[in-house]
Each structure stands twice: as structure tokens, then as C-alpha cells.
Amino acid sequence: MFRLLLLNLFLTGCYAEELQQELADEPFFDLAGYVDRQADSLRQAGTTVTKTIYLNGSTETKKMPGLNFTKDLRVFREADINKPAYRDKYAIERTEQGGELTRVYTATDSTMQTRRLTVVTRDSLPVHIEIFRKTGTVLSKGDHHLSYDPKKGYHIRTEQINRFGKDLDADIRVSW
């Protein structure tokens, strides 16, 4: 019985050390690095996209070769939380189901703009990323919902209430 207890404590200790090492190396998903690699890959492949923009009641759709992916995906890159200063500002929830690992990073500090980042991976490769952000100043406050699917494209939904001037209601869909 005592040996079983010792073995259990040893294994638990090893697992805890491995988990701590993993978190010390890279506590959160490297969203900025991933977005940079995606932008480079899409540019090098010469990906043609269909971009639909809905802005305050008007809609426009264009087929676009040669989109500047670095510029267009900047809003995803800006939602990156993989910074040493943010280590204690997010809670991490991990679940596995059907061969997919889902990591949900939820802000525990109300001052963080990226409120929730969800990364779904299969075989260590992202298959879906979803981000909820809140922005605000004395002049405006906004809610942003971003989703990225490396096989299909991305979607950005923004609602911004401005203290002075017109509010913003925008929906951008890019598919490839």
C-alpha cells in the first residue's frame, strides 16, 4: 500500500514538473508567430481570396489576387497573449475530444483586451482559432469577434459604439 502511494506521488510529481516546464517554455499559444507563418504561406502560395465587407448597411464583395495577408491578418496578430507579462492574467482550460485538443484562454484581468482565445488543434496543427476582444477609450467601446480557419478563411465581426460620431457595424469575411 505504501509503495503504491509512493509511486502515485512520484508519477504525480513528474507530471506536475512536465506541465510546469511546458508552461515555462511557452505558457500560451503563440498566436503572433502562427499568424506570421500563415501570412507568409498564403502569400507564397499566391492565394486568391473572395473578400466581403459589410460596413454600416453597405456590402461589397471582391475577388482579390495578391491580398496583403500580413496587413489583413494584423488584427489577429494583435490579439496575441503569449507575453511574459500576461502569465497570471489568463486561465487555461484544456479538453480533448475526437482527436482534437481545445485550449481556451480566458482573461482573469478585466483590463485585458483579448477576453478569450480558443485554439483547436488536431495533430498539433491549428484547425480553428476564435477570439473575443473588447476595446475602449473615453470616446468609444467595441466588441470584436474573430475566427480563423486555415483551410477556409477568416471572419471578423466588429461593433463599436462611439461617443461622438457614427457607430461602427462591420463584418468582414475572407474565403480562399
C-alpha positions as CSV (number, residue, x, y, z in Angstrom):
1,M,0.0,0.0,0.0
2,F,2.8,2.4,1.0
3,R,4.6,1.6,-2.3
4,L,1.5,2.4,-4.3
5,L,1.2,5.7,-2.5
6,L,4.8,6.5,-3.2
7,L,4.5,5.5,-6.8
8,N,1.4,7.7,-7.2
9,L,3.2,10.7,-5.6
10,F,6.2,10.1,-7.8
11,L,4.2,10.0,-11.0
12,T,2.1,13.0,-10.0
13,G,5.3,14.9,-9.2
14,C,6.8,14.0,-12.6
15,Y,3.6,15.1,-14.4
16,A,3.4,18.3,-12.5
17,E,7.1,19.0,-13.3
18,E,6.5,18.3,-17.0
19,L,3.4,20.6,-17.0
20,Q,5.3,23.4,-15.3
21,Q,8.2,23.0,-17.8
22,E,5.7,23.2,-20.7
23,L,4.1,26.3,-19.3
24,A,7.5,27.9,-18.5
25,D,8.7,27.3,-22.1
26,E,5.5,28.7,-23.8
27,P,2.6,29.4,-21.5
28,F,0.2,30.3,-24.2
29,F,-0.4,29.6,-27.9
30,D,2.0,31.7,-30.0
31,L,-0.8,33.5,-32.0
32,A,1.6,36.2,-33.4
33,G,4.0,33.6,-34.7
34,Y,1.3,31.4,-36.1
35,V,-0.3,34.4,-37.9
36,D,3.0,35.5,-39.4
37,R,3.7,31.9,-40.7
38,Q,0.1,31.8,-42.2
39,A,0.5,35.2,-43.9
40,D,3.9,34.1,-45.4
41,S,2.4,30.8,-46.6
42,L,-0.7,32.4,-48.1
43,R,1.4,35.0,-49.9
44,Q,3.9,32.4,-51.2
45,A,1.1,30.2,-52.5
46,G,-0.4,33.2,-54.4
47,T,-3.7,32.6,-52.7
48,T,-6.7,34.3,-54.4
49,V,-9.5,35.3,-52.0
50,T,-13.0,36.4,-52.0
51,K,-13.5,39.3,-49.6
52,T,-16.9,40.5,-48.5
53,I,-17.2,43.6,-46.4
54,Y,-20.4,44.8,-44.7
55,L,-20.0,48.3,-43.3
56,N,-22.9,50.1,-41.7
57,G,-25.5,48.8,-44.1
58,S,-23.5,48.6,-47.3
59,T,-22.0,45.4,-48.7
60,E,-19.2,44.9,-51.2
61,T,-17.7,41.7,-52.5
62,K,-14.4,41.4,-54.4
63,K,-12.3,38.6,-55.7
64,M,-8.7,39.5,-54.9
65,P,-5.4,38.0,-56.0
66,G,-2.4,39.2,-54.1
67,L,-4.0,40.3,-50.8
68,N,-1.6,41.8,-48.3
69,F,-2.1,39.0,-45.7
70,T,0.3,40.5,-43.2
71,K,-1.7,43.7,-43.1
72,D,-5.1,41.9,-43.3
73,L,-4.3,39.4,-40.5
74,R,-2.8,42.1,-38.3
75,V,-5.9,42.2,-36.1
76,F,-5.4,38.5,-35.3
77,R,-1.7,39.1,-34.5
78,E,-2.7,42.0,-32.2
79,A,-4.8,39.6,-30.1
80,D,-1.7,37.6,-29.1
81,I,-1.5,36.9,-25.4
82,N,1.8,34.9,-25.4
83,K,3.7,37.5,-23.4
84,P,5.5,37.1,-20.1
85,A,3.6,40.0,-18.5
86,Y,0.3,38.1,-19.2
87,R,1.1,34.8,-17.5
88,D,-1.1,35.5,-14.5
89,K,-3.8,37.3,-16.4
90,Y,-5.4,34.3,-18.2
91,A,-6.9,31.0,-17.0
92,I,-6.3,28.0,-19.3
93,E,-8.8,25.2,-19.9
94,R,-7.8,22.2,-22.0
95,T,-10.1,19.5,-23.3
96,E,-9.6,16.6,-25.7
97,Q,-12.3,15.1,-27.8
98,G,-12.3,13.2,-31.1
99,G,-8.6,13.7,-31.7
100,E,-8.8,17.5,-31.2
101,L,-7.3,19.4,-28.4
102,T,-9.1,22.6,-27.4
103,R,-7.3,25.2,-25.3
104,V,-9.4,28.1,-24.0
105,Y,-7.5,31.1,-22.6
106,T,-9.9,33.3,-20.6
107,A,-8.8,36.7,-19.2
108,T,-8.9,36.9,-15.4
109,D,-8.0,40.6,-15.5
110,S,-10.7,42.9,-16.8
111,T,-8.2,45.3,-18.3
112,M,-7.1,42.8,-21.0
113,Q,-8.4,43.5,-24.5
114,T,-8.3,39.8,-25.5
115,R,-11.0,38.4,-23.3
116,R,-11.0,34.9,-24.7
117,L,-8.8,33.0,-27.1
118,T,-9.8,29.5,-28.2
119,V,-7.4,27.3,-30.2
120,V,-8.5,23.9,-31.6
121,T,-5.7,21.7,-32.8
122,R,-5.5,18.3,-34.5
123,D,-2.2,16.6,-34.7
124,S,-0.6,19.7,-33.1
125,L,-1.8,21.9,-36.1
126,P,-4.4,24.6,-35.5
127,V,-7.7,23.8,-37.3
128,H,-9.7,26.7,-35.7
129,I,-9.0,29.9,-33.8
130,E,-11.6,32.1,-32.2
131,I,-11.0,35.4,-30.4
132,F,-13.2,37.7,-28.4
133,R,-11.8,41.2,-27.8
134,K,-13.1,44.3,-26.1
135,T,-11.6,47.7,-26.8
136,G,-12.4,51.0,-25.4
137,T,-11.4,54.5,-24.7
138,V,-13.3,57.5,-23.3
139,L,-14.5,58.1,-26.8
140,S,-15.6,54.6,-27.9
141,K,-16.1,51.0,-26.9
142,G,-16.0,48.0,-29.1
143,D,-16.7,44.2,-29.2
144,H,-14.7,42.2,-31.7
145,H,-15.3,38.5,-32.7
146,L,-12.6,37.0,-34.9
147,S,-12.4,33.4,-36.2
148,Y,-9.8,31.8,-38.4
149,D,-9.9,28.5,-40.3
150,P,-6.6,27.8,-42.1
151,K,-8.5,25.7,-44.8
152,K,-11.3,28.1,-45.4
153,G,-10.5,31.7,-44.4
154,Y,-11.5,34.1,-41.7
155,H,-14.3,36.2,-40.3
156,I,-14.1,39.5,-38.3
157,R,-17.2,41.0,-36.7
158,T,-16.9,44.4,-35.0
159,E,-19.5,46.5,-33.3
160,Q,-18.2,49.8,-32.0
161,I,-20.2,52.5,-30.1
162,N,-18.7,56.0,-30.5
163,R,-19.5,58.7,-28.0
164,F,-19.1,61.3,-30.8
165,G,-19.8,60.4,-34.4
166,K,-21.3,57.4,-36.1
167,D,-21.2,53.9,-34.6
168,L,-19.5,51.2,-36.5
169,D,-21.1,47.9,-37.5
170,A,-18.7,45.9,-39.6
171,D,-18.5,42.3,-40.8
172,I,-15.6,41.1,-42.9
173,R,-15.4,37.6,-44.5
174,V,-12.4,36.3,-46.4
175,S,-12.5,32.9,-48.0
176,W,-10.0,31.0,-50.1
